[in-house]
Amino acid sequence: MAFSSAKPTRNSTTLSVAMTLLFTGTSFAIAHPGHSHRGGCLVTHLDGGSDAFLSVRSGPSTQHAEVARVRSGDVLFINTHNCQNGWCRADAATINGRANDIDGWFPTAPCDMF
């Protein structure tokens, strides 16, 4: 078997995280019973190191108030019908490994969408 030293891509990173969750028995559906999510955001592309965060806001622009902060590795769950102009509305999240109800909008640029 040959191994590649190529830099991982967004898709390979998302697949790697999904496979890790699958093999460790972690499931997005288990983390949020009763929610019917059709997609989500794995937060992975934040600039600024370990202090970097993504603001979740009360509406789909930076003009709206911040309602939560998420960091790399956190997951925001969405109904894909609630996305517009590069923003999606989250109705649940896994933040720092814990399930959370959340209601807010976030820009999709720093996300690996699934």
WOTAFEN-V431813 format. One record per backbone hydrogen bond with DSSP energy under -1.0 kcal/mol. CO is the residue of the C=O (numbers start at 1). NH is the residue of the N-H. Records with the same first field share a line. If there is no record, write none. Layout:
BEGIN
CO = NH / NH
END
This chain:
BEGIN
9 = 13
10 = 14
11 = 15
12 = 16
13 = 17
14 = 18
15 = 19
16 = 20
17 = 21
18 = 22
19 = 23
20 = 24
21 = 26
27 = 31
28 = 32
32 = 35
39 = 78
40 = 114
41 = 76
42 = 112
43 = 73
49 = 52
54 = 70
56 = 67 / 68
57 = 105
59 = 61
61 = 64
65 = 58
68 = 56
70 = 54
71 = 74
74 = 43
75 = 94
76 = 41
77 = 91
78 = 38 / 39
79 = 82
82 = 89
84 = 87
86 = 108
87 = 84
88 = 106
90 = 104
92 = 77
93 = 100
94 = 75
95 = 98
98 = 95
100 = 93
104 = 90
105 = 57
106 = 88
108 = 111
110 = 44 / 45
112 = 42
END
